[in-house]
Amino acid sequence: MVELGISTFGETTPLEKTGETYSHDERIRQLVKEIELADAVGLDVYGIGEHHREDVAVSAPEIVLAAGAVNTKHIKLTSAVSILSSMDPVRLYQQYTTIDALSNGRAEIMAGRGSFTESFPLFGYDLHDYEELFDEKLDMLLEIGKETNLKWDGHFTQSVDNKPVYPRPVQEDFPIWVATGGDCVIIMTGA
């Protein structure tokens, strides 16, 4: 099945025709309206990526997607991507299952390593741990989806001793995608 959609980072770069630059708050409000319009014209999916830079308005795509969930009926709402390496997998899961509740089962997570690494020093992570952070956090995120109660022994993540993680998704099979690009695509494709 082919799905048609839009993904954005909520760029705030100057417009080509006018040179006008939108402020972060203007661009974020525009994104919510774009989600509603995309739903109205029948697109299948709307994704928002995460960045932590001046030229991108969205550092918390889950909040913008949640706002878009309220007035839409059909469109899937996904991160494009969530930088899992510098996030707490429990919190990420809870945020997107909350969007799943608001949208009645239309949320997805697209988790990635982070091809732009501005979030690592911002949140206190060492780039030397780039691969290990992602691998452990992805394993934890997938484990959270299996059972309500989480049992987890972490090295880069917190250890959790049989604690419940709520809310649970509306969807029976909550979609968690792994986003990748560059050389690792070639390696993963060949594996």
Phi and psi in degrees as GROMACS dihedral restraints (atoms count N, CA, C in turn):
[ dihedral_restraints ]
;  ai    aj    ak    al  type     phi  dphi    fc
    3     4     5     6     1   -97.7    20    10
    4     5     6     7     1   133.9    20    10
    6     7     8     9     1  -117.8    20    10
    7     8     9    10     1   144.0    20    10
    9    10    11    12     1  -113.9    20    10
   10    11    12    13     1   131.5    20    10
   12    13    14    15     1  -158.1    20    10
   13    14    15    16     1  -171.0    20    10
   15    16    17    18     1  -129.1    20    10
   16    17    18    19     1   141.1    20    10
   18    19    20    21     1  -130.2    20    10
   19    20    21    22     1   149.0    20    10
   21    22    23    24     1  -150.9    20    10
   22    23    24    25     1   159.5    20    10
   24    25    26    27     1  -105.0    20    10
   25    26    27    28     1    -2.8    20    10
   27    28    29    30     1    70.4    20    10
   28    29    30    31     1    46.2    20    10
   30    31    32    33     1   -58.7    20    10
   31    32    33    34     1   146.0    20    10
   33    34    35    36     1  -120.1    20    10
   34    35    36    37     1    27.6    20    10
   36    37    38    39     1   -72.8    20    10
   37    38    39    40     1   156.9    20    10
   39    40    41    42     1   -59.4    20    10
   40    41    42    43     1   139.5    20    10
   42    43    44    45     1   -67.3    20    10
   43    44    45    46     1   139.6    20    10
   45    46    47    48     1   -61.0    20    10
   46    47    48    49     1   -44.4    20    10
   48    49    50    51     1   -74.9    20    10
   49    50    51    52     1   -38.7    20    10
   51    52    53    54     1  -112.0    20    10
   52    53    54    55     1   -19.0    20    10
   54    55    56    57     1    79.0    20    10
   55    56    57    58     1    -3.3    20    10
   57    58    59    60     1   -65.7    20    10
   58    59    60    61     1   141.6    20    10
   60    61    62    63     1  -119.1    20    10
   61    62    63    64     1   128.3    20    10
   63    64    65    66     1   -80.0    20    10
   64    65    66    67     1   145.6    20    10
   66    67    68    69     1   -73.3    20    10
   67    68    69    70     1   164.4    20    10
   69    70    71    72     1   -58.9    20    10
   70    71    72    73     1   -44.1    20    10
   72    73    74    75     1   -66.1    20    10
   73    74    75    76     1   -39.3    20    10
   75    76    77    78     1   -62.3    20    10
   76    77    78    79     1   -45.5    20    10
   78    79    80    81     1   -65.0    20    10
   79    80    81    82     1   -39.4    20    10
   81    82    83    84     1   -63.7    20    10
   82    83    84    85     1   -43.4    20    10
   84    85    86    87     1   -64.3    20    10
   85    86    87    88     1   -36.7    20    10
   87    88    89    90     1   -62.2    20    10
   88    89    90    91     1   -39.4    20    10
   90    91    92    93     1   -61.8    20    10
   91    92    93    94     1   -40.7    20    10
   93    94    95    96     1   -61.6    20    10
   94    95    96    97     1   -42.7    20    10
   96    97    98    99     1   -65.9    20    10
   97    98    99   100     1   -36.1    20    10
   99   100   101   102     1   -63.2    20    10
  100   101   102   103     1   -41.1    20    10
  102   103   104   105     1   -60.1    20    10
  103   104   105   106     1   -46.3    20    10
  105   106   107   108     1   -62.6    20    10
  106   107   108   109     1   -41.5    20    10
  108   109   110   111     1   -66.9    20    10
  109   110   111   112     1   -42.9    20    10
  111   112   113   114     1   -58.9    20    10
  112   113   114   115     1   -39.9    20    10
  114   115   116   117     1   -65.8    20    10
  115   116   117   118     1   -43.8    20    10
  117   118   119   120     1   -63.6    20    10
  118   119   120   121     1   -33.7    20    10
  120   121   122   123     1   -90.7    20    10
  121   122   123   124     1     0.5    20    10
  123   124   125   126     1    92.3    20    10
  124   125   126   127     1    16.4    20    10
  126   127   128   129     1   -66.6    20    10
  127   128   129   130     1   155.9    20    10
  129   130   131   132     1   -88.6    20    10
  130   131   132   133     1   -33.0    20    10
  132   133   134   135     1  -148.3    20    10
  133   134   135   136     1   147.0    20    10
  135   136   137   138     1  -132.3    20    10
  136   137   138   139     1   123.5    20    10
  138   139   140   141     1  -121.0    20    10
  139   140   141   142     1   142.5    20    10
  141   142   143   144     1  -126.5    20    10
  142   143   144   145     1   128.9    20    10
  144   145   146   147     1   -88.3    20    10
  145   146   147   148     1   164.3    20    10
  147   148   149   150     1  -108.8    20    10
  148   149   150   151     1   128.5    20    10
  150   151   152   153     1  -142.0    20    10
  151   152   153   154     1   163.1    20    10
  153   154   155   156     1  -132.9    20    10
  154   155   156   157     1    60.4    20    10
  156   157   158   159     1  -139.3    20    10
  157   158   159   160     1   163.1    20    10
  159   160   161   162     1   -65.2    20    10
  160   161   162   163     1   -33.6    20    10
  162   163   164   165     1   -85.3    20    10
  163   164   165   166     1     7.0    20    10
  165   166   167   168     1  -133.0    20    10
  166   167   168   169     1   128.8    20    10
  168   169   170   171     1   -79.0    20    10
  169   170   171   172     1   -23.9    20    10
  171   172   173   174     1  -105.0    20    10
  172   173   174   175     1   110.0    20    10
  174   175   176   177     1  -103.5    20    10
  175   176   177   178     1   -13.1    20    10
  177   178   179   180     1  -134.1    20    10
  178   179   180   181     1    76.4    20    10
  180   181   182   183     1   -59.2    20    10
  181   182   183   184     1   -28.9    20    10
  183   184   185   186     1   -62.6    20    10
  184   185   186   187     1   -31.5    20    10
  186   187   188   189     1   -73.4    20    10
  187   188   189   190     1   -42.0    20    10
  189   190   191   192     1   -65.1    20    10
  190   191   192   193     1   -42.9    20    10
  192   193   194   195     1   -64.2    20    10
  193   194   195   196     1   -37.2    20    10
  195   196   197   198     1   -63.6    20    10
  196   197   198   199     1   -41.1    20    10
  198   199   200   201     1   -62.8    20    10
  199   200   201   202     1   -39.6    20    10
  201   202   203   204     1   -70.2    20    10
  202   203   204   205     1   -25.6    20    10
  204   205   206   207     1   -67.1    20    10
  205   206   207   208     1   -31.4    20    10
  207   208   209   210     1   -63.5    20    10
  208   209   210   211     1   -39.7    20    10
  210   211   212   213     1  -110.3    20    10
  211   212   213   214     1    23.4    20    10
  213   214   215   216     1  -122.4    20    10
  214   215   216   217     1   161.6    20    10
  216   217   218   219     1  -123.3    20    10
  217   218   219   220     1   -28.7    20    10
  219   220   221   222     1  -125.2    20    10
  220   221   222   223     1   -31.6    20    10
  222   223   224   225     1   -69.2    20    10
  223   224   225   226     1   137.7    20    10
  225   226   227   228     1   -76.2    20    10
  226   227   228   229     1   145.9    20    10
  228   229   230   231     1  -121.7    20    10
  229   230   231   232     1   121.9    20    10
  231   232   233   234     1  -139.5    20    10
  232   233   234   235     1   154.8    20    10
  234   235   236   237     1   -74.7    20    10
  235   236   237   238     1   156.7    20    10
  237   238   239   240     1  -149.0    20    10
  238   239   240   241     1    54.2    20    10
  240   241   242   243     1  -127.1    20    10
  241   242   243   244     1   170.2    20    10
  243   244   245   246     1   -93.3    20    10
  244   245   246   247     1   129.7    20    10
  246   247   248   249     1   -80.5    20    10
  247   248   249   250     1    84.1    20    10
  249   250   251   252     1   -59.6    20    10
  250   251   252   253     1   -33.7    20    10
  252   253   254   255     1   -58.5    20    10
  253   254   255   256     1   -28.0    20    10
  255   256   257   258     1  -114.3    20    10
  256   257   258   259     1    23.1    20    10
  258   259   260   261     1  -123.3    20    10
  259   260   261   262     1   164.1    20    10
  261   262   263   264     1   -87.9    20    10
  262   263   264   265     1   117.2    20    10
  264   265   266   267     1   -59.2    20    10
  265   266   267   268     1   -33.7    20    10
  267   268   269   270     1   -64.5    20    10
  268   269   270   271     1   -48.2    20    10
  270   271   272   273     1   -63.3    20    10
  271   272   273   274     1   -42.3    20    10
  273   274   275   276     1   -59.3    20    10
  274   275   276   277     1   -46.6    20    10
  276   277   278   279     1   -59.8    20    10
  277   278   279   280     1   -46.2    20    10
  279   280   281   282     1   -63.0    20    10
  280   281   282   283     1   -40.1    20    10
  282   283   284   285     1   -63.0    20    10
  283   284   285   286     1   -45.3    20    10
  285   286   287   288     1   -78.1    20    10
  286   287   288   289     1   -27.1    20    10
  288   289   290   291     1   -74.4    20    10
  289   290   291   292     1   -24.6    20    10
  291   292   293   294     1   -67.9    20    10
  292   293   294   295     1   -42.9    20    10
  294   295   296   297     1   -61.3    20    10
  295   296   297   298     1   -38.5    20    10
  297   298   299   300     1   -60.4    20    10
  298   299   300   301     1   -39.4    20    10
  300   301   302   303     1   -67.8    20    10
  301   302   303   304     1   -46.3    20    10
  303   304   305   306     1   -61.5    20    10
  304   305   306   307     1   -34.6    20    10
  306   307   308   309     1   -96.1    20    10
  307   308   309   310     1     1.3    20    10
  309   310   311   312     1    58.3    20    10
  310   311   312   313     1    47.9    20    10
  312   313   314   315     1    93.8    20    10
  313   314   315   316     1    33.7    20    10
  315   316   317   318     1  -120.5    20    10
  316   317   318   319     1    15.6    20    10
  318   319   320   321     1   -96.2    20    10
  319   320   321   322     1   152.2    20    10
  321   322   323   324     1  -143.0    20    10
  322   323   324   325     1   154.2    20    10
  324   325   326   327     1  -112.1    20    10
  325   326   327   328     1   131.7    20    10
  327   328   329   330     1  -116.3    20    10
  328   329   330   331     1   105.7    20    10
  330   331   332   333     1   -98.3    20    10
  331   332   333   334     1   139.8    20    10
  333   334   335   336     1  -141.7    20    10
  334   335   336   337     1   167.9    20    10
  336   337   338   339     1   -72.5    20    10
  337   338   339   340     1   -37.3    20    10
  339   340   341   342     1   106.5    20    10
  340   341   342   343     1    95.7    20    10
  342   343   344   345     1   -74.6    20    10
  343   344   345   346     1   -24.8    20    10
  345   346   347   348     1  -103.6    20    10
  346   347   348   349     1   133.3    20    10
  348   349   350   351     1  -109.5    20    10
  349   350   351   352     1    20.2    20    10
  351   352   353   354     1   -63.1    20    10
  352   353   354   355     1   -22.7    20    10
  354   355   356   357     1   -75.2    20    10
  355   356   357   358     1   -23.4    20    10
  357   358   359   360     1   -62.7    20    10
  358   359   360   361     1   -57.8    20    10
  360   361   362   363     1   -67.7    20    10
  361   362   363   364     1   -30.0    20    10
  363   364   365   366     1   -60.3    20    10
  364   365   366   367     1   -38.0    20    10
  366   367   368   369     1  -105.2    20    10
  367   368   369   370     1    12.8    20    10
  369   370   371   372     1    82.6    20    10
  370   371   372   373     1    23.8    20    10
  372   373   374   375     1  -101.2    20    10
  373   374   375   376     1   148.2    20    10
  375   376   377   378     1   -93.8    20    10
  376   377   378   379     1   127.7    20    10
  378   379   380   381     1   -62.7    20    10
  379   380   381   382     1   -19.6    20    10
  381   382   383   384     1   -65.4    20    10
  382   383   384   385     1   -20.8    20    10
  384   385   386   387     1   -97.4    20    10
  385   386   387   388     1    14.8    20    10
  387   388   389   390     1   -47.4    20    10
  388   389   390   391     1   -56.5    20    10
  390   391   392   393     1   -70.1    20    10
  391   392   393   394     1   -45.2    20    10
  393   394   395   396     1   -64.7    20    10
  394   395   396   397     1   -38.8    20    10
  396   397   398   399     1   -58.7    20    10
  397   398   399   400     1   -49.7    20    10
  399   400   401   402     1   -63.5    20    10
  400   401   402   403     1   -47.2    20    10
  402   403   404   405     1   -59.0    20    10
  403   404   405   406     1   -47.1    20    10
  405   406   407   408     1   -67.4    20    10
  406   407   408   409     1   -42.8    20    10
  408   409   410   411     1   -69.2    20    10
  409   410   411   412     1   -34.6    20    10
  411   412   413   414     1   -65.8    20    10
  412   413   414   415     1   -44.1    20    10
  414   415   416   417     1   -58.3    20    10
  415   416   417   418     1   -42.4    20    10
  417   418   419   420     1   -65.3    20    10
  418   419   420   421     1   -45.0    20    10
  420   421   422   423     1   -58.6    20    10
  421   422   423   424     1   -44.1    20    10
  423   424   425   426     1   -66.7    20    10
  424   425   426   427     1   -36.1    20    10
  426   427   428   429     1   -65.3    20    10
  427   428   429   430     1   -39.3    20    10
  429   430   431   432     1   -58.4    20    10
  430   431   432   433     1   -37.3    20    10
  432   433   434   435     1   -70.6    20    10
  433   434   435   436     1   -17.9    20    10
  435   436   437   438     1   -78.3    20    10
  436   437   438   439     1   -40.8    20    10
  438   439   440   441     1  -139.3    20    10
  439   440   441   442     1   154.1    20    10
  441   442   443   444     1   -64.5    20    10
  442   443   444   445     1   -43.7    20    10
  444   445   446   447     1   -89.7    20    10
  445   446   447   448     1   133.5    20    10
  447   448   449   450     1  -105.1    20    10
  448   449   450   451     1   127.9    20    10
  450   451   452   453     1  -117.4    20    10
  451   452   453   454     1   119.1    20    10
  453   454   455   456     1  -150.6    20    10
  454   455   456   457     1   129.2    20    10
  456   457   458   459     1  -105.2    20    10
  457   458   459   460     1   111.2    20    10
  459   460   461   462     1  -106.1    20    10
  460   461   462   463     1   152.2    20    10
  462   463   464   465     1  -105.3    20    10
  463   464   465   466     1   -56.1    20    10
  465   466   467   468     1   -90.6    20    10
  466   467   468   469     1   -16.1    20    10
  468   469   470   471     1  -111.4    20    10
  469   470   471   472     1   168.7    20    10
  471   472   473   474     1   -71.4    20    10
  472   473   474   475     1   151.5    20    10
  474   475   476   477     1   -86.1    20    10
  475   476   477   478     1   143.1    20    10
  477   478   479   480     1  -131.0    20    10
  478   479   480   481     1   126.8    20    10
  480   481   482   483     1  -104.1    20    10
  481   482   483   484     1    82.8    20    10
  483   484   485   486     1    58.2    20    10
  484   485   486   487     1    49.4    20    10
  486   487   488   489     1  -105.3    20    10
  487   488   489   490     1   142.6    20    10
  489   490   491   492     1   -75.1    20    10
  490   491   492   493     1   146.0    20    10
  492   493   494   495     1  -116.8    20    10
  493   494   495   496     1   116.3    20    10
  495   496   497   498     1  -125.5    20    10
  496   497   498   499     1   157.7    20    10
  498   499   500   501     1   -76.2    20    10
  499   500   501   502     1   157.9    20    10
  501   502   503   504     1   -87.5    20    10
  502   503   504   505     1   154.9    20    10
  504   505   506   507     1   -70.5    20    10
  505   506   507   508     1   154.8    20    10
  507   508   509   510     1   -70.2    20    10
  508   509   510   511     1   -41.8    20    10
  510   511   512   513     1   -69.2    20    10
  511   512   513   514     1   141.0    20    10
  513   514   515   516     1   -66.6    20    10
  514   515   516   517     1   -44.0    20    10
  516   517   518   519     1  -112.5    20    10
  517   518   519   520     1    87.3    20    10
  519   520   521   522     1   -68.0    20    10
  520   521   522   523     1   120.9    20    10
  522   523   524   525     1   -73.4    20    10
  523   524   525   526     1   123.9    20    10
  525   526   527   528     1  -124.5    20    10
  526   527   528   529     1   114.1    20    10
  528   529   530   531     1  -104.0    20    10
  529   530   531   532     1   152.0    20    10
  531   532   533   534     1  -108.3    20    10
  532   533   534   535     1   119.4    20    10
  534   535   536   537     1   -94.5    20    10
  535   536   537   538     1   139.9    20    10
  537   538   539   540     1  -150.2    20    10
  538   539   540   541     1   159.9    20    10
  540   541   542   543     1  -159.6    20    10
  541   542   543   544     1   169.0    20    10
  543   544   545   546     1    75.2    20    10
  544   545   546   547     1  -148.4    20    10
  546   547   548   549     1   -62.5    20    10
  547   548   549   550     1   -32.6    20    10
  549   550   551   552     1   -67.7    20    10
  550   551   552   553     1   -23.0    20    10
  552   553   554   555     1   -63.5    20    10
  553   554   555   556     1   -43.7    20    10
  555   556   557   558     1   -63.9    20    10
  556   557   558   559     1   -43.9    20    10
  558   559   560   561     1   -64.9    20    10
  559   560   561   562     1   -46.5    20    10
  561   562   563   564     1   -66.5    20    10
  562   563   564   565     1   -36.7    20    10
  564   565   566   567     1   -65.7    20    10
  565   566   567   568     1   -36.8    20    10
  567   568   569   570     1   -77.4    20    10
  568   569   570   571     1   -14.0    20    10
